[in-house]
Amino acid sequence: MHPASSYWPLFDLVVTTPRLTLRYVDDGLAVRLAALAAQGIHPPEQMPFSVPWTRAEPGQLEQQSLQYYWRTRADTAPDAWELLFAACEGDEVLGVQGVSATSFAVTRTVSTGSWLGQQHQGRGVGREMRAAVLHLAFAGLGAELATTSAFADNTASLAVTRALGYRQNGWEISDREGTPARHLRFVMERADWEPQRRDDIAVSGLEPCRPLLGISPPP
């Protein structure tokens, strides 16, 4: 049990698969993730993020990363929340998997986003961590719809999305560092997820978190 979890139960929220463990980001994990991000997430000529946060200078990038983790934690409320998890393989931190929602009690809709350190890409980790957080959303939280998006040239993210059974749901042109870029949107309904539901993914520590997230206990 995390020493602060009696006040902030999200610290004990964990999703495990045979390969990975998703741990809610506390301050220790935040520092490790900031250092990992500073080592590189993508080649300098690419930008997979709508907000180009990886362009920050060394030192500043780490500070801004910590601010983001703290701000996201502090802004958690029943009507709007974002859960950030460190994806861990054993004791090694690989990247971040996030899931967010607004008015979840009404919409039953979540959105996901993630990143991996460059040295951990190309090994199927992205698909495993997305499958883990989708299990949390559908099996744990009772979601009915999951959405995600990616730029049209983000082939790795799109491959994960399509492999997991999302359906494309339109596109838009976004301003990416001053140039137009096509941004693709995808949806997954519970009916899309159920046929691929896995029995080797476990969620622990969820029940005490439900009031923070505005989610009623399961019937």
C-alpha positions in Angstrom: 0.0 0.0 0.0 1.3 3.5 -0.9 1.8 5.6 2.3 -0.5 8.3 1.0 -3.2 6.1 -0.3 -5.4 6.5 2.7 -5.9 10.1 1.5 -5.5 9.6 -2.2 -6.6 6.0 -3.1 -5.6 6.4 -6.7 -2.0 5.7 -5.6 -3.0 2.1 -5.1 -4.7 1.7 -8.4 -2.8 -0.9 -10.5 -3.6 -2.8 -13.7 -1.5 -5.9 -14.4 -1.1 -8.1 -17.5 1.3 -11.0 -17.9 3.8 -8.6 -19.4 3.2 -5.1 -17.9 2.1 -3.3 -14.8 0.4 0.0 -15.0 0.9 2.1 -11.8 -0.8 5.4 -11.1 1.9 8.0 -11.3 3.2 9.2 -7.9 6.1 11.6 -7.3 8.7 8.9 -7.6 7.4 7.5 -10.8 7.0 11.1 -12.1 10.7 11.8 -11.7 11.6 8.6 -13.5 9.2 9.3 -16.3 10.5 12.9 -16.7 14.0 11.5 -17.1 12.9 8.9 -19.6 11.1 11.6 -21.7 14.2 13.7 -21.7 16.1 10.8 -23.3 13.7 11.0 -26.4 10.3 9.8 -27.5 10.5 10.5 -31.2 13.0 11.6 -33.9 13.5 15.4 -33.9 11.9 15.7 -37.4 8.7 14.1 -36.2 5.9 15.4 -33.8 3.3 12.9 -32.7 1.7 15.2 -30.1 -0.9 17.9 -30.6 0.9 19.9 -27.9 4.7 19.8 -28.8 5.8 19.4 -25.2 8.9 17.4 -26.2 10.4 20.5 -27.8 11.2 22.0 -24.4 14.9 22.5 -23.5 16.6 19.9 -21.3 15.9 20.6 -17.7 12.8 22.6 -18.6 11.2 19.5 -20.1 11.7 17.6 -16.9 10.3 20.4 -14.8 7.2 20.8 -17.1 6.7 17.1 -17.0 6.5 17.1 -13.2 4.2 20.1 -13.3 1.9 18.2 -15.7 1.7 15.2 -13.4 1.0 17.3 -10.3 -1.6 19.5 -12.1 -3.4 16.4 -13.5 -3.6 14.9 -10.1 -4.8 18.1 -8.4 -7.5 18.7 -11.1 -9.0 15.2 -10.5 -12.8 15.7 -9.9 -15.9 13.5 -10.3 -17.0 15.5 -13.4 -13.6 15.5 -15.2 -10.5 13.4 -14.6 -7.3 12.1 -16.2 -5.6 9.0 -14.8 -1.9 8.7 -15.8 -0.2 5.4 -15.4 3.5 4.5 -15.6 3.9 1.4 -17.8 6.4 -0.8 -16.1 8.1 -4.0 -17.2 9.5 -5.5 -14.0 11.3 -2.6 -12.3 11.8 -0.7 -15.6 9.6 2.3 -16.5 8.8 2.3 -20.2 6.3 5.2 -20.7 2.9 6.6 -19.9 -0.6 5.4 -20.5 -3.4 7.8 -19.8 -7.2 7.6 -19.7 -9.5 10.6 -19.3 -13.2 11.4 -19.1 -15.6 14.3 -18.7 -19.0 13.7 -17.1 -18.3 10.0 -17.2 -21.3 9.1 -15.0 -23.5 10.4 -17.9 -21.4 9.8 -21.0 -19.7 6.5 -20.0 -17.0 7.6 -22.5 -13.2 7.6 -22.0 -10.3 8.8 -24.2 -6.8 7.4 -24.2 -3.3 8.7 -24.9 0.2 7.4 -24.4 3.9 7.6 -25.1 6.9 5.3 -24.9 10.5 6.0 -24.5 12.2 5.5 -27.9 14.3 2.6 -26.6 11.1 0.7 -25.7 9.3 1.1 -29.0 8.7 -1.6 -31.6 8.3 -4.5 -29.1 4.5 -4.6 -28.8 4.5 -2.6 -25.5 2.1 0.1 -26.9 -0.5 -2.5 -27.7 -0.2 -4.2 -24.3 -0.6 -1.0 -22.3 -3.6 0.1 -24.4 -5.2 -3.2 -23.9 -4.6 -2.9 -20.2 -6.2 0.5 -19.9 -9.1 -0.5 -22.0 -9.7 -3.4 -19.6 -9.7 -0.9 -16.8 -12.2 1.3 -18.7 -14.7 -1.3 -19.8 -14.4 -4.0 -17.2 -13.5 -1.9 -14.2 -15.2 1.5 -14.7 -18.2 0.4 -16.8 -17.4 2.4 -19.9 -19.5 2.1 -23.0 -17.3 3.9 -25.5 -13.5 4.6 -25.8 -12.0 7.1 -28.2 -8.5 7.9 -29.4 -6.8 9.9 -32.1 -3.5 10.2 -33.9 -1.9 12.1 -36.7 -2.1 10.3 -40.0 1.7 9.9 -40.1 1.9 8.4 -36.6 2.0 4.8 -38.0 2.9 3.1 -34.7 0.0 4.5 -32.9 -2.4 3.9 -35.7 -1.2 0.3 -35.9 -2.0 -0.3 -32.3 -5.4 1.4 -32.6 -6.4 -0.7 -35.6 -5.1 -4.0 -34.2 -7.3 -3.5 -31.1 -10.4 -3.1 -33.2 -11.2 0.6 -33.1 -13.2 2.0 -36.0 -12.3 5.3 -37.7 -14.7 8.1 -36.8 -13.7 11.0 -39.0 -10.7 13.3 -39.2 -9.8 17.0 -39.0 -7.0 19.3 -39.9 -5.0 20.4 -37.0 -2.3 23.0 -36.6 0.9 21.1 -35.9 3.7 23.4 -35.1 2.5 25.9 -37.7 1.7 23.4 -40.5 -1.6 21.7 -41.3 -1.7 18.0 -40.4 -4.5 15.4 -40.7 -5.7 14.1 -37.4 -7.6 10.8 -37.4 -10.3 10.0 -34.8 -11.3 6.5 -33.7 -14.0 4.9 -31.5 -14.4 1.6 -29.8 -17.8 0.6 -28.4 -18.3 -2.0 -25.7 -19.6 -4.4 -28.4 -16.3 -4.0 -30.2 -14.3 -4.7 -27.0 -16.2 -7.7 -25.6 -15.2 -10.3 -28.2 -11.5 -9.6 -27.4 -12.0 -9.3 -23.7 -9.0 -10.9 -22.0 -9.0 -13.0 -18.8 -5.4 -12.3 -18.0 -5.7 -8.6 -17.1 -6.4 -7.7 -13.5 -7.3 -4.4 -11.8 -6.6 -3.8 -8.1 -7.3 -0.9 -5.8 -10.3 0.4 -7.8 -13.1 0.4 -5.3 -11.9 3.2 -3.0 -11.3 5.4 -6.1 -14.8 5.3 -7.4 -16.0 8.4 -5.4 -13.1 10.5 -6.7 -14.1 9.5 -10.3 -17.8 10.0 -9.9 -18.5 6.3 -10.5 -21.1 4.3 -8.6 -20.2 0.9 -7.3 -21.1 -2.0 -9.7 -24.5 -3.5 -9.0 
